[in-house]
Amino acid sequence: MRRGVWILVLLVLFLLLSGRGDAATFSRYTQNYFGTASMLFLYETEGAQETWEAVKELLEAIDGAVSISREDSDLARFNTLAAGEGMPVSDLTADILSVAFRAWEMTGGLYDPTVFPLVDLWGFSPRFNRNTYRQEMPYDRPLMDGHPAPASGEDVAALLPLVGLGNISLVQEENGWMLYKHTPPVEIGGMLMQAQIDLGGLAKGYACDCVIRLLQERGYTEGYFVCGGSSMAFLKRPEGRAFTVSAGKPRGGEGKTYAQVQAMNTTLSSSADYSHSYTAEDVLYCHIMDPRTGYPMNMPGPGIPQAGVATVTLLGESAALNDALSTALCLMGPEDALEFLRGRNEQMVMAVYRTGEDRLEVVSNMSAEQVEILDEQYVWACGEDAEGHSIYTGTLVP
């Protein structure tokens, strides 16, 4: 998919419905970082341009530390190391990695950035986003309709041993941080493959966290920052009002939304099975890999309709952590996701296909006042489970 089109798709998924009458008085936009769009909106103009320059310096530093598309970044260089080797990394890279290790531990390994070789196998790495794609890996297939054919089970099984953040260690030594690779390599098609890390999604959330801190340090109280459409950080609207954020409708219904939530002085992260995906033989394949199986989330069984979590939106203090957690929640399923969030401060709204595309369920730990279901194509009923979680169910209206 062309870069500009992909950015527009992301922006459609999460539209800021901040009210017609209080448009931001300062706004800036860039496509220079993370392979996506970053946008800053402020309601105060004094010092805003200088602040935007500082924001871009932050984005450049983060992108330069962990982008796998930049050959000089710490992670790109680490990905070329062989098993048993290590290298120094910057304090910034170590800080971003520490969030990844925390999320990996919290989710029992469901968030695992070492799935990158499988992301590449299934056709979702950056090289597939360019018009210059060429077959260079032993498992590569010709593109059809802009995507490769689904991967073979043999190739999945061959690459799966590379997955496991537990085989990567980040160690603070006397002269700084060292990152070590302990994962044994695998051979596929005569090529020796090494473990690799991709922190692309988490890095955008990390950027949101850094930018919102910068704004607060400079005295801003009104505005917001968006990185890629799936990671956002909010202050507030004028007169102390919250932003109304619209969640894109899962699968089908382009440009429509199914829910909206109120956001103020918080961050928002989203993961979904439709935002970076392709369909082959009526099966939806997406970029979120299950580290337990090596397959994209929501793979159907023989004769069973494809179902499962379609999208998760998570609000909380840290966009970086929530970027990772929202990915893991997609893989947990609704019941385990609610259990995971019990006792935590994050707020979630999750859309689930229980029996295929004819029935959608929305599960949330927010009250009915905090989340509103909008989709007119569904007939909704709302109730609460034994734990007080909001449960919305609906049947698609023909």
N, C-alpha and C positions, 0 to 999 in steps of 0.2 A: 504494500500500500504506500502511495506517495506520502512524503512527510507532512505536507500541508494538509492533505485530506485527513490523515491520522490525528493531527492536532485538532481539526474541527470536530471530529468524532468525539474526542475526549471532552471538548468544551460543551458539546451538546449533552453529554451524560450528566454533567453537574452545572446547571445554570444558576447564577446568582440572581434571585428574584428580590433585589434589595429595595424595590419601590421606585416608581417612576420619578418622584419628586426630589430625591436626594442623590443624584448622580455624583460620582466622585469628581472632585475638582482637580485631581492630579492622577494621571494613569500612565503607566509605561509598560512596554511589552518587549520580550526578546525571545528568539528561538535558538540562541547560541549555546544553550546548556542542556545536558541530559537528553538530547535528541527530541525535545518537546518545547512547548511554550511555557514561559514564566511571566506572570503579570502582577504588578503592584498597583493598588488603588488606595489613595489617601484622600481625606476630606480637608486637609490642611496643606497649603501650598508653600508656606515658609520653610525653606531648607529642603524641600521635597526633591529637587533635582540632585542635590548633593547626597541625599539619602539613597536615591536610586543608584547613583554611582557606587555607593558603598554596598548596596545589595548585589550589584553585578560583580563586585570584587569577591563577595562571599560565594556566589554561585560559581565563579571561575575557580576558586580554591577547592570547593567540594568536588566539582566536576573533574578538575585536574588531579584530584587524589584518588578517585575510585572509578572513573569512567573506563570501561573495558574497550571503548572505541578509541581511546587516546593511548598510543603506544608507550608514552612516557609516564603514565599514571602508575601509582603504587600497585593497584590491583592488576592492571594489564601486565606489568612486569612479573608480578607474583604468579600469574596464570601460566607463564612460560617455564617456571621452575620445575625441576624433576622432584620425585619423591625423595625425602630426606634433606632437601635443601631449605634454606631460609634466607630472609633478606630484611634489612631495616625498613620501617615504614614511618611516616610522619605522625606526629601527635594527632593531627586531624584524622588521618586514616584509622589510627588506633581507636579514636573516639567513636567513629562511625561503626567500626567493626565490633566494638563493645556492645552496641545496641543489638547488633545481629546475634552475637553470642547470648545475650540476655534473652532475646525472643526465642532463640532455639531451645534454650533450657526451659523457659516458661511453657512452651508448647509441646514439650516432649519430642522435639525434632520435626514437628510438622512444618514449621518455618525453617527452611534450610537453603541458604544461597548457593550451596555446592551443587544444586540441581542444574546448573548452567549447561553442562554438556548435553543433558536431555532436552533442555529448552532449545538448544541448537539442533539436535536431532529432529525434533518435531517441527522445526521451521519458524521459530519465534525469536531468534537472536537478531541483533542489529543488521547482520549481513543480508538477511532476507527482506529488510525494509528498504533496500536500495535497488535501483534499476540495474546495477552492475553485478547482480548475483551471478555466480558461476559455480559449477560443481567442482569442489576442491577437497571435500572430505570423503572417506570411503563409503559413508552411508548416505551421501547426497543423492537426491532424486530430481528429475526434471520438474520445473514448475508447471502447474496447470491451474489456470485461473488465478495466478498470483501466489500460489502456495504449493508445497510439495505434497505428494501422496502421503497418507499416514505411514508412520514408521513401522518396521517389522518387529515382531516380538523378539527375534534373535538379536537385533541391534539394541533394543531396550535392555535386554538381559545383559548384553556385553558392557553397556555403559553404566548400569545401575551401581556396580561396586565403587564407582567414583564419588557417589553421594555419601556425605557424612561430615558435618561440620566438626564432629568430635575428633576427626583426624587432622584438623587444622589447629594450630596453637598460636596464641598471641601472648608474647612474654615481654614484660618490661625488664630490661637489663640495664647495666650501669650506664651505657651510652645512649639509651633510648629504647624504642619499641622494636621487637623482632617478630616477624610472622613466619611460621614454619609449616611446611607441607609434609605430612606423614602418610598420605594416602598412596597405596601401591598403584602403579599405572595399570592400564588394561590395553590389550591389543585388539584392534578391530580392522579387518581388511588389510592387514599387514602394517598398520600405522599404530605407533605407541601413543596412547592418550593419557594425559595427566589430569588430575583434579583441577577444577577452576571455580572461581567465585564470581558472582554477579550481584552487586548491591544496588542496581539501578533503581528499583522501586523504593527501597528504604532511603536511598540518598535524596530523593525528591522530598520525602517527609522530613529528613534531617535538615534540608535547606529551608523548609517552612519553619521549623523550630528556630533555626539561627536567625532568619529574617524577622520573625515576630519578636525575638529578644532584642534585636537591633532597633526595631521601631519603638519598643517600650523604653529602651535606654535613651532614645532621642526624644522622649516625651510625647510620642504619638499615642492617642487613645482611640482613634477612629480610622477604620480602614481594614484591608485584608490583602493577603498574598496567595496566589494560586501557582502551583507548580505541576504542570502536566494534566490538570483537570481531575486527577485522582488524589491529590494531596493539597490541602488548603489550611491556612491559618487565619483566624479572625480576631480582630479587636472588637469594635462595636460600631453601629451606625450612629449618626447624629441623634442627639437627645436620648442617648442611652438605649437605643432600640437594638434588637437582635436582627441578624441576617436570616432570611428565609432561604434555605438551600434545597433545591429540587433534585431528587434522585432519578436517574434515567431508568425508563421501563426495561425490565429484563427481556432480552430476545424479542424481536418483532416490535412493531410500533415505533419506527424511527421518529426521533424528535419529541416523543411523548415522555411523560414522567408518571411514576406510580406512587411516589410519596414525597413529602417535604418535611424538613426538620428545622428547628430554630437553633441558630448558632451564634454565640457571642463569647468573646474571650476564651476561645477553645480552638482546637484543630480538628480537621476532618480528613479521614482516609477512606478510600473505597477500593475494593477488589471485586472482580466480576468474571464470569465465564464467557462474556460476549464482547468485551471491550477490545480484545486482541485475540482474534479467533478466526477459524475458517470452518466450513462445512464440507464434508466429503461423505457421500453415500448416506445422507440424512443424519449424520452424527456430527455434533458440534465439538471441535477440538479447540482448546484454549491454551494460553501461555502459562497457566498455573499448573505446575507439575506436582504430583503427589510423590514425595521422596520415598514412600514405602513401596511404590509399584513402578515408578518411572513413567507412568502414563499421565496425561492431562486429567484434571478433575472431572468427575461426573461421567466416566466411561460407562456405557450401558452394557448389561449382560445379554447373552443370547435370548432373543425374543422378548426382552424387557425394555420398555420405553426409557429413553434417556431422561433422567430426573436428578434432583439434588439441588444444592445451593446455587442460585443464579448470581446473586450479588450480596455483598456485605458492606454496609456503611458504618463506620465507627467514629465516634466523637470522644475526645479526651485530651489530656494535657500534652502528650507528645505525639506529633505526627509521625516521627521516625518509628517509634515503637508500634504505633497503630497501623502503619503501613505493613509491618511484618505480621502483626496480630490479625489483621483483616484477611491476609492471605491464609494464615493457619485456620481461622474460623471457617473459611470456605471449605476446607478439607475436613473439619470436625463434624459438620452437620449441625442442624438447629438445636437439638437437645444438648449435645455436648458443648456447643458454643455458649448456650445460656448457663450451663453449669460452670464453664470456665470463667465467665464474667461475674458469677456470684461473689459478692464481697469486694469487687473492684469498682472503680469510679467511671469506667468507660461506658458510654451509651451506644447501643447498637440497634440498627434496623436491618433485617435480613429477609430477602425474598427467596422462597424455596419452591421448586417444582417437585411435588410429591409423586405424581403418577404421569409425568410427561407434560406436554405443553397445554393440556386442557384444564389444568387446575394449578392455581398459584396460592401459596400461603405466605403471609408476611409475619415474621416473628420478631419481637422487639422486647427489650427490657426498659423501654420508655413508657410513660403514661400516654393515654389517648390525647392529652393536652399537648404533649411534646412532639408527637409525630402525627401527621395527617395523611391519610390515604386518598389519593387524587384520581386514580385511574378510573375513568367512567366506563371502561370496557369490562369492569368487574363489579359484581354485586357483593358488597362487603358486609360482614357481621363481625363485631369485635367482642371479645371476652377476655378473661384472665385465667391463667392456669393456677395451680395450687401455690406456686411461688409468687404470684402477683405479676408475672410477665404478661405484657399485652400480646394477644394472639388475634390476628386478622386472617380470615379465610375467605376465599371467593372463588366463584366458578366463572370461567370466561363466557361472556355473552356472545352468541353467534352474530 
